[in-house]
């Protein structure tokens, strides 16, 4: 028990910059990390490559991100926040619209998100993600999608909206998993997934 407490006390943490110059440096290090993770994958990427990509000394990188895991976690958290903002934007812009119209908007928003953030797939697939954090993230995204469905026409009851939100999340995960495939595969399969969602929402709306 004592050794566990000791390990918790010395566990490294991300350093928060206090000055504008520090924020700019961290932003540059994160951008380099995202580029390396997208190119090499999470497991193969090294902190040395990230520092070189940023044009920074390795000590500067470790000053803010003591481990690769912490750098990846910080980047992943940023991208999940961006994904959450996208879902909120879809909710605001599509209140009262038919359920089937949401499929187009969700897939368009997700495609744009993945295009701008190619590292997201590598970060989402890493094996060292904290399970509690992962469950909390899924619950948040599921709640946002359920809220979107509850405002559609016809609106879905809370319980049904929750179930449909889970289905949509699974389809979104499938789209994310295709991000590492050849463009020809994505261009063929993603429209089919979108069509699946449209047909499913049509059946749900008719119940």
C-alpha positions in Angstrom: 0.0 0.0 0.0 2.8 2.4 1.0 4.6 1.8 -2.2 1.5 2.4 -4.2 1.0 5.8 -2.5 4.6 6.6 -3.1 4.2 5.9 -6.8 1.2 8.1 -7.1 3.0 11.0 -5.5 5.9 10.9 -8.0 3.7 10.2 -11.0 4.7 12.7 -13.8 2.2 15.3 -14.9 1.8 17.7 -17.8 3.2 21.1 -16.9 0.9 24.0 -17.6 2.6 27.1 -19.2 2.0 30.4 -17.5 3.2 32.8 -20.1 2.1 33.5 -23.7 5.5 32.2 -25.0 5.0 29.0 -23.1 1.6 28.5 -24.5 2.9 29.0 -28.0 5.7 26.5 -27.3 3.2 23.9 -26.0 1.0 24.4 -29.0 4.0 23.8 -31.3 5.0 20.7 -29.4 1.4 19.3 -29.6 1.2 20.1 -33.3 4.4 18.2 -33.9 3.1 15.3 -31.7 -0.1 15.1 -33.7 1.9 15.0 -37.0 4.2 12.3 -35.8 1.4 10.2 -34.3 -0.6 10.5 -37.6 2.4 9.5 -39.6 4.0 6.8 -37.5 1.1 5.6 -35.3 1.1 5.8 -31.5 3.3 2.8 -30.7 6.0 3.5 -33.3 6.2 7.3 -32.6 9.1 8.5 -30.3 9.5 11.6 -28.3 12.8 12.3 -30.1 10.9 12.4 -33.4 8.3 14.8 -31.9 11.0 17.1 -30.6 12.7 17.1 -34.0 9.5 17.8 -35.8 8.9 20.8 -33.5 12.4 22.0 -33.9 12.8 21.9 -30.2 15.3 20.3 -27.7 14.2 17.0 -26.3 14.5 18.6 -22.8 12.0 21.2 -23.8 9.5 18.5 -24.8 10.0 16.6 -21.6 9.7 19.8 -19.6 6.0 20.0 -20.6 5.2 16.4 -21.4 7.4 14.0 -19.3 6.1 10.9 -21.2 4.7 10.0 -24.6 1.6 8.8 -22.8 0.9 12.2 -21.3 1.5 13.9 -24.6 -0.9 11.6 -26.3 -3.5 11.9 -23.6 -3.3 15.7 -23.8 -3.7 15.7 -27.5 -6.6 13.2 -27.3 -8.4 15.3 -24.8 -8.1 18.4 -27.1 -9.5 16.4 -30.0 -12.4 15.0 -28.0 -13.3 18.5 -26.9 -13.3 19.5 -30.6 -15.5 16.5 -31.5 -17.9 17.5 -28.7 -18.1 21.0 -30.0 -18.9 19.7 -33.5 -21.8 17.6 -32.0 -23.1 20.7 -30.1 -22.9 22.7 -33.3 -24.9 20.0 -35.1 -27.5 20.1 -32.3 -27.9 23.9 -32.5 -28.1 24.0 -36.3 -30.5 21.1 -36.8 -33.1 21.4 -34.0 -36.5 20.4 -35.5 -35.1 18.9 -38.6 -36.1 15.3 -39.7 -34.1 12.5 -38.3 -32.8 11.4 -41.7 -31.3 14.8 -42.3 -29.0 14.3 -39.2 -27.2 11.4 -41.0 -25.8 13.8 -43.6 -24.8 16.4 -41.1 -23.2 14.0 -38.7 -21.2 12.2 -41.4 -20.1 15.5 -43.0 -19.0 16.9 -39.6 -17.1 13.7 -38.8 -15.4 13.6 -42.2 -14.3 17.2 -41.8 -13.1 16.5 -38.3 -11.0 13.5 -39.4 -9.6 15.3 -42.3 -8.3 18.1 -40.1 -7.2 15.7 -37.3 -5.6 12.6 -38.9 -3.9 11.8 -35.6 -7.3 11.1 -33.9 -7.4 7.5 -35.1 -4.0 6.6 -33.7 -4.8 8.3 -30.4 -8.2 6.7 -30.0 -6.8 3.2 -30.7 -4.0 3.3 -28.2 -4.1 0.7 -25.5 -3.1 2.7 -22.4 -6.3 4.9 -22.3 -7.7 5.2 -18.8 -10.8 3.1 -18.7 -12.8 5.4 -16.5 -11.9 8.3 -18.7 -12.9 6.3 -21.8 -16.3 5.5 -20.3 -16.9 9.1 -19.2 -16.1 10.3 -22.8 -18.5 7.8 -24.3 -21.2 8.8 -21.9 -20.7 12.5 -22.8 -20.8 11.9 -26.5 -23.8 9.6 -26.2 -25.6 12.2 -24.2 -25.0 14.9 -26.8 -26.2 12.7 -29.6 -29.3 11.7 -27.6 -30.0 15.4 -27.0 -29.8 16.0 -30.7 -32.2 13.2 -31.4 -34.7 14.4 -28.8 -34.9 17.7 -30.7 -35.5 16.2 -34.2 -38.8 15.8 -36.0 -40.3 13.5 -34.9 -38.5 13.8 -31.6 -37.4 10.5 -29.9 -38.3 9.7 -26.3 -35.3 9.8 -23.9 -34.9 6.0 -23.6 -35.2 5.5 -27.4 -32.8 8.4 -28.1 -30.2 6.8 -25.8 -30.4 3.5 -27.7 -30.2 5.2 -31.1 -27.3 7.3 -29.9 -25.4 4.2 -29.0 -26.0 2.8 -32.6 -24.8 6.1 -34.1 -21.7 6.1 -31.9 -20.8 2.6 -33.2 -21.2 3.8 -36.8 -19.0 6.8 -36.0 -16.4 4.5 -34.6 -16.5 2.5 -37.8 -15.9 5.7 -39.8 -13.0 6.5 -37.6 -11.5 3.1 -38.0 -11.5 3.6 -41.8 -9.4 6.7 -41.5 -6.3 4.6 -41.8 -7.4 2.8 -45.0 -6.8 3.9 -48.6 -8.8 6.8 -49.9 -10.6 4.5 -52.4 -11.8 2.3 -49.6 -13.1 5.2 -47.5 -14.8 6.7 -50.5 -16.6 3.4 -51.1 -17.5 2.4 -47.6 -18.3 5.6 -45.8 -21.3 6.4 -48.1 -22.6 2.9 -47.4 -22.4 3.5 -43.6 -24.2 6.8 -44.1 -26.9 5.1 -46.1 -27.2 2.5 -43.3 -27.8 5.2 -40.8 -30.3 7.0 -43.0 -32.3 3.8 -43.4 -32.1 3.1 -39.7 -33.3 6.6 -38.8 -36.1 6.3 -41.3 -37.3 3.1 -39.6 -36.9 4.7 -36.1 -38.8 7.8 -37.2 -41.7 5.6 -38.5 -42.2 3.7 -35.2 
